[in-house]
Amino acid sequence: ECIGKGMFKMSDFFKASPIKRIAAYLIDLILLLAITAGIAVGIGSAMDYSGQMDALKAHYDRYEQKYGIELDGITQEEYQALSQKEKDNYEKAYAEMDADDEARYTLNMIVFIRLVALGVGSLVGYLILEVMLPLIFKNGQSLGKKALGLCVMHKDHVRVGVMQVILRAIVGKYFVGTLIPLALLMLPNFSIWIISGST
């Protein structure tokens, strides 16, 4: 049981069961994804994500028509099934598209918008769910933990402080747990086009 003064009743203190922890985590994750998606859609709309996707499709269409080969979304199996001539045309099309400054810029903008939208969206989600609400509840509880009667506290049973709540959410969960993995997943494609375009 969480006590508003910052301490816990020793008689009521016990470690939460794994099932409760997982359930609270899933509730918070669903809420985080919902907030992130909503913010990301808004940012994508403001940065004309759909327009950039249309422009990229136009670039693909132009080179597909020129070389008579499908470029967008081809699988490894489909590529292996191509004739040697078709493979040569595929490589030529991508090489020319890679040298196209407008096509490269469009792809980089798409990756950039995705990174910004998901990064800002998840940041807002964490600020609401893992900073604002725990500070309002005054015991480190997110909505998931609140629903299941769980608290975040020190091993000595003292309530977590304001700075610890902020650092736990922003540094631990956002930067280390979300932003860095997101960047590692998305930036390789972004970097390939920058490097190939500069050589």
C-alpha positions as CSV (number, residue, x, y, z in Angstrom):
1,E,0.0,0.0,0.0
2,C,1.4,3.4,-1.0
3,I,1.3,6.2,1.7
4,G,1.0,9.8,0.6
5,K,3.6,11.0,3.1
6,G,6.3,9.1,1.2
7,M,6.6,5.9,3.3
8,F,5.1,2.4,3.0
9,K,3.5,0.3,5.7
10,M,6.0,-2.4,6.4
11,S,3.1,-4.9,7.0
12,D,1.7,-4.2,3.6
13,F,5.0,-4.1,1.7
14,F,5.8,-7.0,-0.7
15,K,7.3,-7.5,-4.1
16,A,4.8,-7.5,-6.9
17,S,4.3,-10.8,-8.7
18,P,5.7,-11.2,-12.3
19,I,2.1,-11.5,-13.6
20,K,1.1,-8.1,-12.2
21,R,4.3,-6.5,-13.4
22,I,3.8,-7.8,-16.9
23,A,0.1,-6.8,-16.9
24,A,1.0,-3.3,-15.8
25,Y,3.7,-3.1,-18.4
26,L,1.3,-4.2,-21.2
27,I,-1.3,-1.6,-20.2
28,D,1.4,1.1,-20.2
29,L,2.8,-0.1,-23.5
30,I,-0.6,0.0,-25.2
31,L,-1.2,3.5,-23.9
32,L,2.3,4.6,-25.0
33,L,1.8,3.1,-28.5
34,A,-1.6,4.9,-28.8
35,I,-0.1,8.3,-27.8
36,T,3.0,7.8,-30.0
37,A,0.9,6.8,-33.0
38,G,-1.4,9.8,-32.6
39,I,1.5,12.3,-32.3
40,A,3.4,10.6,-35.1
41,V,0.5,10.9,-37.5
42,G,0.1,14.6,-36.6
43,I,3.9,15.2,-37.2
44,G,3.8,13.2,-40.4
45,S,1.0,15.2,-41.7
46,A,2.6,18.5,-40.8
47,M,5.9,17.5,-42.5
48,D,4.0,16.2,-45.6
49,Y,5.0,12.6,-45.2
50,S,2.4,11.4,-47.7
51,G,3.7,13.9,-50.3
52,Q,7.3,12.6,-49.8
53,M,6.0,9.0,-50.3
54,D,4.2,10.0,-53.5
55,A,7.4,11.6,-54.7
56,L,9.4,8.5,-53.9
57,K,6.9,6.3,-55.8
58,A,7.2,8.6,-58.8
59,H,11.0,8.1,-58.7
60,Y,10.5,4.4,-58.6
61,D,8.0,4.5,-61.4
62,R,10.3,6.5,-63.6
63,Y,13.2,4.0,-63.3
64,E,11.0,1.0,-63.5
65,Q,9.6,2.2,-66.8
66,K,13.0,3.1,-68.1
67,Y,14.5,-0.3,-67.3
68,G,11.4,-2.5,-67.5
69,I,12.0,-3.9,-64.0
70,E,10.2,-3.8,-60.7
71,L,12.3,-2.0,-58.0
72,D,9.9,-1.2,-55.1
73,G,9.4,-4.1,-52.7
74,I,11.0,-6.9,-54.6
75,T,12.0,-9.8,-52.3
76,Q,15.2,-11.8,-52.4
77,E,13.4,-14.8,-53.9
78,E,11.9,-12.6,-56.6
79,Y,15.3,-11.1,-57.4
80,Q,16.9,-14.6,-57.7
81,A,14.2,-15.6,-60.1
82,L,15.1,-12.8,-62.5
83,S,17.0,-13.5,-65.7
84,Q,20.6,-12.2,-65.9
85,K,19.5,-9.4,-68.2
86,E,16.7,-8.4,-65.7
87,K,19.3,-8.5,-62.8
88,D,21.6,-6.3,-64.8
89,N,18.7,-3.8,-65.5
90,Y,17.8,-3.9,-61.8
91,E,21.3,-3.0,-60.8
92,K,21.5,-0.3,-63.4
93,A,18.2,1.2,-62.3
94,Y,19.2,1.3,-58.7
95,A,22.7,2.7,-59.5
96,E,21.1,5.5,-61.5
97,M,18.4,6.1,-58.9
98,D,21.2,6.2,-56.2
99,A,23.0,8.9,-58.3
100,D,19.7,10.9,-58.5
101,D,20.0,13.8,-56.0
102,E,16.2,14.3,-55.9
103,A,15.5,10.6,-55.3
104,R,18.1,10.3,-52.6
105,Y,16.9,13.5,-50.9
106,T,13.3,12.2,-51.0
107,L,14.3,8.9,-49.4
108,N,16.4,10.6,-46.7
109,M,13.4,12.9,-45.9
110,I,11.1,10.0,-45.5
111,V,13.5,8.3,-43.0
112,F,14.0,11.6,-41.2
113,I,10.3,12.2,-40.9
114,R,9.8,8.7,-39.5
115,L,12.5,9.2,-37.0
116,V,11.3,12.6,-35.9
117,A,7.6,11.5,-35.7
118,L,8.3,8.3,-33.7
119,G,11.0,10.0,-31.6
120,V,8.8,13.0,-30.6
121,G,5.7,10.9,-30.3
122,S,7.3,8.4,-27.9
123,L,8.8,11.3,-25.9
124,V,5.4,12.9,-25.4
125,G,4.0,9.5,-24.4
126,Y,6.7,9.0,-21.8
127,L,6.4,12.5,-20.5
128,I,2.6,11.9,-20.0
129,L,2.7,8.3,-18.8
130,E,6.0,8.0,-17.0
131,V,6.6,11.6,-15.7
132,M,3.4,13.6,-15.4
133,L,1.1,10.9,-14.0
134,P,3.6,9.4,-11.6
135,L,4.2,12.9,-10.2
136,I,0.5,13.6,-9.9
137,F,0.0,10.2,-8.2
138,K,3.0,11.0,-6.0
139,N,4.2,7.4,-5.7
140,G,5.8,6.6,-9.1
141,Q,2.7,5.0,-10.5
142,S,1.9,4.9,-14.2
143,L,-1.7,4.2,-15.2
144,G,-0.9,0.5,-15.6
145,K,0.7,0.4,-12.1
146,K,-2.2,2.4,-10.7
147,A,-4.8,0.0,-12.1
148,L,-3.0,-3.0,-10.5
149,G,-2.0,-1.3,-7.2
150,L,1.7,-1.3,-7.9
151,C,4.3,1.4,-6.9
152,V,7.8,2.3,-7.8
153,M,10.0,2.8,-4.7
154,H,13.5,2.3,-3.3
155,K,14.6,-0.9,-1.6
156,D,14.5,1.0,1.8
157,H,10.7,1.6,1.2
158,V,11.1,5.4,0.5
159,R,9.1,6.9,-2.3
160,V,11.0,7.7,-5.5
161,G,11.9,11.4,-5.8
162,V,10.9,13.8,-8.6
163,M,14.3,13.8,-10.4
164,Q,14.5,10.0,-10.1
165,V,11.1,9.7,-11.8
166,I,12.3,12.0,-14.6
167,L,15.6,10.3,-15.1
168,R,14.0,6.9,-15.0
169,A,11.5,7.9,-17.7
170,I,13.6,10.1,-20.0
171,V,17.1,8.6,-19.7
172,G,16.3,5.0,-18.9
173,K,13.1,4.3,-20.8
174,Y,13.1,7.0,-23.6
175,F,16.8,7.4,-24.6
176,V,18.2,4.0,-23.8
177,G,15.1,1.9,-24.2
178,T,13.4,3.6,-27.1
179,L,15.4,6.3,-29.0
180,I,18.7,4.5,-29.4
181,P,17.2,1.2,-30.6
182,L,14.9,3.2,-32.9
183,A,17.8,5.1,-34.4
184,L,19.8,1.9,-34.8
185,L,16.9,0.3,-36.7
186,M,16.2,3.3,-39.0
187,L,19.5,5.0,-39.6
188,P,21.3,2.3,-41.6
189,N,19.1,3.0,-44.7
190,F,19.5,6.8,-44.1
191,S,23.3,6.4,-43.9
192,I,23.6,4.2,-47.0
193,W,22.0,6.9,-49.2
194,I,24.1,9.7,-47.7
195,I,27.3,7.7,-48.1
196,S,26.5,6.5,-51.6
197,G,25.5,9.9,-52.7
198,S,28.7,11.5,-51.5
199,T,31.0,9.2,-53.3
